[in-house]
Amino acid sequence: MGKEDKKDPKRERYIDSKESEEDVVFNLSLRPAGFTDFVGQKKVIDNLLIALEAAKKRREPLEHILFSGPPGLGKTTLAHVIANEMGAKITATSGPAIERAGDLIGILTNLSKGDILFIDEIHRLSKVVEEFIYPAMENFQIDFVIDKGPYAKTIKFNLKPFTIIGATTRAGLLTAPLRGRFGMFYHLDFYNTEEIATILKRSAEMLNLTIDSECAQEIAKRSRGTPRVANRLLRRVRDWAQVKTKGRLAKDVINDALNSLGIDSSGLDLIDRRVLKTILDFYNGGPVGIESLAATLNEESDTIVDMVEPFLLKAGFLKRTPRGRELTSLARKHIGGKETQKELFQS
């Protein structure tokens, strides 16, 4: 299967926690402006509030902050909330976007005192750029070498005190020197059903959509504990209701809408169930190594590790052992008789 097949619209996932272009616009409109509107991650928020209050009293910029966790849990949103609460300007970029040291210098020299630089997927910074960022984080200085050999000169750039907020979905890929320069580390975990339902009610209100607690709970149960997925499903349910039931939202309407998208009562879609079914049918429930599993599914191993596994592990459908991935009894019960082999492997 060629790389171009990866973009086949038939294989797009409604419960994929990666942010699409449509999601970017939609989520900006729903993003909370302050901590009072932010739902979930209570321990993280409590600690951040203390850090922010202390920094304000000292009239100093915040220490550098690192957020880690699966996609769609609010790392970017928290960075913008922090900027709003501190009254600071935020500049957002990503690791892959900063290709050269000169790009980083241009960004850093334009920051004013107390400004925030948000770097998404910070683990994907190139080695050259990462080495330039060390003195910037520690001493607010950058040493830039121009020319070569005997004509080489070092130019020192003095920066105004600023805060870097890094976000990563793969904390284990961060180098120790970079990780060690962050003063605060916070891991964001999946949300519970009640928290997701609260987020859905707020989103529905902002969309002028009437939704009761039962409907919000039904969508929340299938949202994989991820606000981004919940808001995406809310849009699809809204579309279904407007076309099929003249805008009426009820539990049966939501069930019909989400079932039509292939999302079951636990939030698993066809790809999730295909992974579980493959482990059951081809490897007798496991254990199986990730490379073998990826080869059988004709998928990239990173796709399984980043997009499929996190929720399956959290929900108790899958477990990792020293010998590989293995199904739990809950997974065996859940996928029993749900799809035929033909349905699971159709494109």
C-alpha positions in Angstrom: 0.0 0.0 0.0 1.5 3.3 -1.1 1.8 6.5 1.0 -0.9 8.2 -1.1 -3.4 5.6 0.2 -3.0 7.1 3.7 -5.0 10.1 2.6 -7.9 8.1 1.2 -11.0 9.9 2.6 -12.6 6.6 3.3 -10.1 6.0 6.0 -10.5 9.3 7.8 -11.5 8.8 11.5 -14.2 10.8 13.1 -12.7 9.9 16.5 -9.1 10.7 15.5 -7.8 13.1 18.1 -5.5 14.9 15.6 -6.7 18.3 14.6 -8.0 18.9 11.1 -8.3 22.2 9.4 -12.0 22.3 10.2 -11.3 21.5 13.8 -8.8 24.4 14.1 -11.4 27.0 13.1 -14.2 25.3 15.2 -12.0 24.9 18.3 -10.8 28.5 18.2 -14.4 29.6 18.6 -15.1 27.3 21.5 -11.7 27.7 23.3 -12.2 28.9 26.9 -10.6 32.3 27.7 -9.8 31.6 31.4 -9.4 28.9 33.9 -13.0 29.4 35.2 -14.3 28.0 31.9 -11.8 25.3 31.6 -13.2 21.9 32.5 -11.2 18.9 33.8 -7.5 18.4 34.6 -8.2 19.7 38.2 -4.8 19.0 39.7 -3.0 20.6 36.8 -5.2 23.7 36.9 -4.7 24.0 40.7 -0.9 23.9 40.4 -0.9 26.3 37.5 -3.1 28.8 39.4 -0.6 28.9 42.2 2.4 29.3 39.8 0.6 32.1 38.0 -0.3 33.9 41.2 3.2 33.7 42.5 4.7 35.0 39.2 2.3 37.9 39.2 3.2 38.8 42.8 6.9 38.7 41.9 6.2 40.5 38.6 8.3 37.9 36.8 7.6 35.8 33.8 6.4 32.2 34.4 9.0 29.4 34.4 9.0 27.3 31.3 6.2 24.8 31.2 6.0 21.4 29.5 2.6 19.8 28.8 2.5 16.1 27.7 -0.3 13.7 26.9 -2.3 12.4 24.0 -3.7 14.7 21.3 -6.9 16.7 21.9 -6.8 17.0 25.7 -6.2 20.8 25.8 -2.5 21.4 25.8 -2.8 24.2 23.2 -5.9 25.6 24.9 -4.1 25.7 28.3 -1.2 27.7 26.7 -3.7 30.3 25.4 -5.5 30.4 28.8 -2.2 31.0 30.6 -1.4 33.8 28.2 -4.8 35.4 28.8 -4.5 35.0 32.6 -1.0 36.6 32.6 -2.0 39.3 30.2 0.8 38.2 27.9 1.2 38.0 24.1 1.4 34.4 22.8 3.3 33.3 19.7 2.5 29.8 18.6 4.6 27.6 16.4 5.6 23.9 16.2 8.7 21.8 16.3 8.7 20.9 12.6 8.0 24.5 11.6 11.3 25.8 13.0 13.7 24.3 10.5 16.8 26.5 11.0 18.4 28.3 13.9 17.8 31.6 12.1 14.0 30.9 12.3 14.3 30.5 16.0 16.4 33.7 16.4 13.8 35.7 14.5 11.0 34.5 16.8 12.9 35.0 20.0 14.2 38.5 19.3 10.6 39.6 18.6 9.4 38.6 22.1 8.8 41.2 24.7 9.2 40.8 28.4 6.7 38.3 29.8 5.6 37.0 26.4 4.9 33.4 25.8 6.3 31.2 23.0 4.2 28.1 22.5 5.9 25.2 20.7 3.6 22.3 19.8 5.2 18.9 19.2 8.4 20.2 20.7 10.0 16.8 20.6 10.3 17.2 16.8 12.7 20.2 17.1 15.8 19.5 15.0 19.0 19.0 16.9 20.6 22.2 15.7 17.6 24.3 16.8 17.4 22.5 20.1 21.0 23.4 21.0 20.3 27.0 20.2 17.3 27.0 22.5 19.2 25.8 25.6 20.9 29.2 26.4 17.8 31.0 25.5 15.8 29.1 28.1 18.5 29.3 30.8 20.0 32.8 30.4 17.8 34.5 27.8 20.7 34.7 25.5 21.6 33.2 22.1 25.1 32.9 20.7 25.1 32.9 16.9 28.2 32.1 14.9 28.8 33.8 11.6 31.4 33.0 9.0 33.8 30.0 9.2 37.3 29.1 10.1 39.6 32.0 11.1 36.9 34.6 10.2 34.3 33.0 12.5 32.7 35.4 15.0 30.2 34.9 17.8 27.4 37.3 18.1 25.5 37.3 21.4 21.8 38.2 21.3 20.3 39.3 24.6 16.7 38.4 24.9 13.9 39.8 27.1 12.7 37.3 29.8 10.0 35.2 28.3 8.3 31.8 28.9 8.4 28.8 26.6 5.4 26.5 26.9 6.1 23.2 25.2 3.5 20.5 24.2 4.3 16.9 23.3 2.4 13.7 22.6 5.7 11.7 22.9 7.4 12.9 26.1 9.8 9.9 25.9 11.3 11.3 22.7 12.4 14.6 24.4 16.1 14.7 25.1 17.2 14.9 28.7 18.9 18.4 28.3 15.8 19.9 26.8 13.5 18.3 29.4 15.7 19.4 32.2 15.3 23.1 31.3 11.6 23.2 32.0 10.6 24.3 35.4 7.1 22.8 35.4 5.9 19.4 34.0 2.3 18.5 33.7 0.8 15.4 32.1 -2.8 15.7 30.8 -4.9 12.6 31.1 -8.2 11.5 29.4 -11.3 13.1 30.7 -14.2 11.3 32.5 -17.7 11.1 31.0 -19.1 13.8 33.3 -16.4 16.3 32.3 -16.9 15.6 28.6 -20.7 16.0 29.0 -20.1 19.4 30.7 -17.8 20.5 27.8 -20.5 19.3 25.3 -23.2 21.4 27.0 -20.9 24.5 26.9 -20.1 23.9 23.2 -23.8 23.3 22.3 -24.8 26.5 24.1 -22.2 28.5 22.0 -23.5 26.8 18.9 -27.1 27.7 19.8 -27.9 24.0 20.0 -30.3 22.6 22.6 -28.9 19.4 24.3 -30.1 17.8 27.5 -28.0 15.8 30.0 -29.0 12.4 28.6 -27.9 13.4 25.0 -24.7 14.9 26.3 -23.9 11.8 28.2 -24.5 9.6 25.2 -22.1 11.6 23.0 -19.6 11.8 25.9 -19.5 8.0 26.3 -18.3 7.7 22.7 -15.8 10.5 22.8 -12.8 8.5 24.0 -12.3 10.9 26.9 -11.1 13.6 24.5 -12.7 17.0 24.2 -11.6 17.5 20.6 -13.3 14.2 19.6 -16.4 15.2 21.6 -16.8 18.5 19.8 -16.3 16.8 16.4 -19.0 14.3 17.2 -21.3 17.1 18.3 -21.0 18.7 14.9 -21.8 15.4 13.1 -24.8 14.8 15.4 -26.0 18.3 14.7 -25.7 17.7 10.9 -27.6 14.4 11.2 -30.4 16.0 13.3 -30.9 18.9 11.0 -31.2 16.6 8.0 -33.1 13.7 9.4 -35.2 15.0 12.3 -35.5 18.8 11.6 -33.0 19.6 14.4 -34.5 17.4 17.1 -31.9 16.0 19.4 -32.7 12.9 21.3 -30.9 9.7 22.5 -32.2 7.6 19.6 -31.1 10.3 17.1 -27.6 10.4 18.5 -27.4 6.6 18.5 -28.5 6.5 14.8 -26.0 9.3 13.9 -23.0 7.8 15.7 -23.8 4.2 14.6 -23.9 5.5 11.0 -20.3 6.7 11.5 -19.3 3.3 12.8 -18.7 4.5 16.3 -19.9 2.0 18.9 -21.1 2.4 22.4 -17.6 2.5 23.8 -16.2 5.0 21.3 -14.4 2.5 19.2 -14.5 2.9 15.4 -13.8 0.4 12.6 -10.0 0.8 12.9 -10.0 0.2 16.6 -12.1 -2.9 16.3 -10.0 -4.1 13.3 -6.9 -3.9 15.5 -8.6 -5.9 18.3 -10.1 -8.4 16.0 -6.8 -9.0 14.2 -5.0 -9.7 17.5 -7.8 -12.1 18.4 -8.1 -13.9 15.1 -4.5 -14.0 13.9 -2.6 -14.1 17.2 -5.1 -15.8 19.5 -5.5 -12.7 21.6 -1.7 -12.0 21.8 0.8 -11.3 22.9 2.0 -9.9 19.5 4.8 -7.4 18.7 3.8 -4.0 17.3 5.8 -4.6 14.1 4.0 -7.9 13.4 0.7 -6.3 14.2 1.4 -3.4 11.9 2.5 -5.7 9.0 -0.7 -7.8 9.4 -2.9 -4.7 9.3 -0.8 -3.1 6.5 -0.5 0.1 8.6 2.5 2.0 9.9 3.4 1.0 13.5 3.5 4.7 14.5 -0.1 5.1 13.4 -1.1 2.3 15.8 1.0 3.5 18.6 0.0 7.2 18.4 -3.6 7.0 17.2 -5.1 3.7 18.3 -3.3 2.3 21.3 -3.6 5.2 23.9 -7.3 4.9 24.3 -7.4 1.1 24.0 -4.9 0.9 26.8 -6.7 3.5 28.9 -10.1 1.9 28.4 -8.8 -1.5 29.4 -9.2 -3.2 26.0 -5.5 -3.7 25.5 -2.4 -4.3 27.6 1.3 -4.2 27.0 3.4 -7.0 28.1 7.2 -7.7 27.7 6.3 -10.0 24.8 3.9 -7.6 23.1 0.3 -6.4 22.9 -2.4 -8.6 24.4 -6.2 -8.4 24.6 -8.0 -8.2 27.9 -11.1 -10.1 28.7 -13.1 -6.9 28.3 -11.9 -6.6 24.7 -12.8 -10.2 23.9 -16.3 -9.7 25.2 -16.7 -6.3 23.4 -15.7 -7.5 19.9 -17.3 -10.9 20.1 -19.6 -11.1 17.0 -19.6 -7.4 16.2 -18.3 -7.6 12.6 -17.5 -10.3 10.1 -14.0 -10.7 8.8 -15.1 -9.2 5.5 -16.5 -6.1 7.1 -13.4 -5.5 9.2 -11.0 -5.6 6.3 -13.0 -3.7 3.6 -11.5 -0.4 2.5 
